[in-house]
Amino acid sequence: MRRRARGLAVLSALACLGAAGRSRAADGLWAVYDQALKGAKYIDLTHTITPDIPVWAGFGQPVFGRAKAATDTPPFARRGEPFTYDRAGFEASTYTLPTDQLGTQLDPPAHWAPNYPAIDELPATYTLRPLVVIPMQDKVAHDPGYQLQPADVVAFEARFGRIPEGSVVFVRSDWSKRWPDPALARQEHFPGVSLAALQFLHLQRHILFHGHEPLDTDDTPTLEGEHWLMHHGYAQAEGLAHLDEVEPTGCLVAIGYPKFKGGTGGYARYVAICPADWRYGTTAAQTAGPLPRSDHPLHWDARASMRVR
């Protein structure tokens, strides 16, 4: 509870900026960073995209390549040749991504409902929110197809307090611990979030959006939960990772995604920001200055069809 209290104190400080830092707004924001965020623990909740990650067979797999010169570009490369460190001094990549529905994602409502926002139309206020992580991994251990129920949310609140309005709620199932096993994309039954739970979270608790580890919201034949969300103007996160490293309450989540015009899905990166005394994560001080140099140079691996160390 002490960590939760400190996490809520951070949120209170952010909420008070409009009053406390009205005359010097920039200094006020810097003060929040120095006092709360600089020493916080940062935890990546995102899978790395590779050519062999689990993807629904209807879409197909991504393909990575080496960027090649489209024309003669002396002294860097001849037409059709890849840019190399040796000759050009740099390298670049190409990505054939058969869908915007792969890896860790942010689904805008336009994924299913064209009258609602696409990925480029989501508000900038999605960037930073209170994070709630509801654990249901124990129930999934006994029933791999367990779907979160409203009673689970009520039980969570009885222990941790009411879910804040406007927060992001991630559901922990530990499904992602088998990633990147290709069989994950072929499962007919997997842990999900029931329509009733989604309606409770959105209509009773007024959350911003929810997220889950599997690549679909639920395992119903019609994907009823995802259908309801999108047709009511709600986004969702899919393909999350490392939720076992995040506290149930008291953390924030930072969200980043590319802004494709009219995009119906989004490759996203989610980072949990947790209290300084949390045992997982990295602080800003630990990553200050230049990034570390590796003794293993990045190089193209033809067998893996991507760059590796």
N, C-alpha and C positions, 0 to 999 in steps of 0.2 A: 504493500500500500504506500510506502514511503516513495518508491520510484514513481508510482502513479501520481502521487501528489506533486512531485517535482515536474512530471510531464504536464500536468494540468496547469502548473505555474507558468510553464513556457507558453502555453496557449493563452493564458491570461495576459502575459506580457505582450504577446502579439496583438491581442484584441485591444489593449490599452494604448497602442501606439498613436492612434488618431488623437487622443487627448493629451498624452504625456509628451509626445514629440511633435506637436503641431507647429511649433515655431522653427524647429530644426529637424524635419522629418528624416533626412538622411542620417544624421547622427543617431536618431532614435532607432532606426533599423540596424545600424552598425552596433549599437549597444546590445540589442537582442542577440545578434550574432556572437559578439564577444562574450556575453554573459551566459548564453544557453546553447548556441549551436556550434560554436568553435570546439568545445570540449565534448560534444555529443558523440555517440557511436553511430556510424553509418553502415547500413547493411544492405547489400544488393539483393533484390528479390527477383532477379531477371535471369532467364536462361540465355546462354550464348547461342547465336544462330550459326549453324553449320550445315553442310550439304546433306547430312544424314539424320537430322532431327526428326522426331515423330510429326508427321503431317497427314491429314486426311487424304486417302488415296484419290479422291475426286479432284484434288488440286495438283498433286505431284510434288516432287522434291525440288528444292532450290539448287542452283548450279553456280559455283564460284569460278572465276577465271582471272587471268592476268590482262590488264588493260593494254591494248596494242595501239600503235600509231595509226590514225585514220588516213594520214598523208605522210609524205616524207617530212620529218621534223628535225633536220640537222641542228646540232650534233646529237640529239637525243635518241632518235630511232628512225629506221626506214619504215616505210609504209608496210603494215602488217606485222611488224616486229613488236614484241612486248617491251615496255619501258623497264629497264633494269638498273639496279644500284650501280653496277660497274660502268655502264655506258651513259645512262641518263642522269645518274645521281639520285634517282628516286624510283619508286615503283607505285603503281596504282592498281586497283582491282575493278572487276566487273561482277555484277550479281544479277543472275536471272532468278527473280523471285516470282513463282507462278501464282502467288496469292498474297494478299495483305492479311491473311488469316493463318499465320504460322508463328511459332515461338511464343514469347511473352507478348501479350497484345492489350490494346485498349480498343474495344469495339464501340464506335459511335452508333447512335440509333439508326443512322442511314444504312447500316449494314442490312437491316431488314425493312426499314420504313423510309421511303424516299422523301417524305414530307418533313423529316426531322434532320438535325444537323449531321453533316459529314465530319470527318476527322479535322479538317481545316477550319471548321466552324465552331469547334468546342471552345468555350471561354478560357481565357488565360488564367482564370481563378482556379482551374483544376490543378494548378502547379503544386500547391502545398496544402495539405489537409490533415486534420487529426486522423490517426489510424487506429482501428479496432481489429483485433485478430480473434475470431471465434474458433476455438479448437473443437474438432469432432473426430480426431484421429483414433480415439479409443473405440468409438462406435464403428468406424470404418474398418478397424482391425477385425471386428466380429462380422461385419456385413460390408463387403467391398463396394456395394452399390448403395450405401446409405445416403439419403438426401436430407440436408439440414431442414429442421422443422421449426415452426414458431416457438414451440415449447423449449427448444434448445436455446433460442435467443433469450427467452424469459429467464431460463436457468442461468445463463451467462450474466444477465443484468443483476440477478439476485446476488451474485458473487462479486461482480466488478463495478456495478453501477450502471446507470442508464446510458445508452449509446448516444453520443452527442449528435445533434442535428447538423447536417452538412458534412459529416465525417465520411471516410471511406472504410468499408467493412470487408476484410479479407477472411475467407473461410479456410481453416487449416485442415487438411485431410492426410497429408504426407504422401499423397499420390505421386508427387513430383520426385520423390526419392529414387524412383526407378528410371528417371530420365537419364539418358536419351534412348531407352529401350524402344525400338520401332514398334513393338507390340502394343505400346500404349495407345497408338493411333487407331488400333483395330478393336479395342475393347467395346463391347456392346453395353456393359454395365460398369459403371464407375461412380465414385462419390460425386454428389452434386448438391444443388441448392433447390429445394422445392419451390413451386410457384407460391404456395402459401407463405413460406418464409420470406421470399422476395417482396411480396405484397406487404407483409408486416413491416419489414425494414424500410421500405419506401413510403408507405402510406401512414404508418404509425410513428416511425422514428425519423422519417424525412432525411435519410442519408443521401449523399451525393451519388455514389455507386458502390457496388459490391465487386468482389473478385474471388476467383477460385483457381485451384491448381490444374485441374483437367482442361482439355481444349474445348469442352462444351459445358453449358450451364447445368444441364440435367440429362438423364438418359431416357426420357420419354420419347415415343416415336415421332412426335411433332416438335420436340424441343420447346415445350409450352412455356417454360420460364423465360427463355431468351426471346420468344415471340412476344410475350407480354411486355417485357422490358423495352424492347426496341419500339413497339407500337405505342408506348406511353412516354417516349422521349427520354429514356434512361440509357446511359452507357454502362459498360461493364469491363472488368479486367479478366483475362484468361491466361493460362499457362504460367502461373506464379511459381516461385521457388523460394526455399529457405524460410518459410513461415515458422518453422520450428525454432528459429533463432530470434524471434521477435516477441516482445511482451504483449499480453492481451490488450493492455491499455497503457496510455501515457506516452506513446510514440507519435511521430508525425510521418507522413509519407510524401516524398517528392516525386513528381511524375514528369517524364519527358517523352516526347514522341515526334516523329517527322510530320510535317504539315503538307501532305499531298492534297492538291486541289480535288475536291469531290471524293476524297478517299472513304471507302466503306469499311476500312479496318486500319489498325495502326500497330506497327512494330513499336513497342513501348519499353521504357526502362523505369522501374519502380525502385526507389531507395528508401528504406525505413530509417528514420532519424530517432534514436532512442536515448534515454538518459545516460549521462557520462559514466555511471557506475555499472552499466549493463555489461555482462561478460562477453558478448559478441560484438563484432563490428570494429571499425577503424575510425580514429579521430582525424580532424582536419590537420592537426599538428603532425600526425604521422605521415602525411602526404604533402607536406610543405616543400617548397624548393623544386629542383629538377626531379623528374621521374627517374627511377633507378635504371641503370644500364645492365643489360643481361649479357652473360657470357655465351649465350646461345642465340645467334642471329636468327631473325625471322627469315624464312626461306619458303619457296614454293615446293610443295610436296605433291607430285603428280598422282601418287596413289591415293592420297587423301583428298585431292582436288581442292586444296586450300593452302594458305600459308600457315606454317607451324614453326615452333622453336625446337 
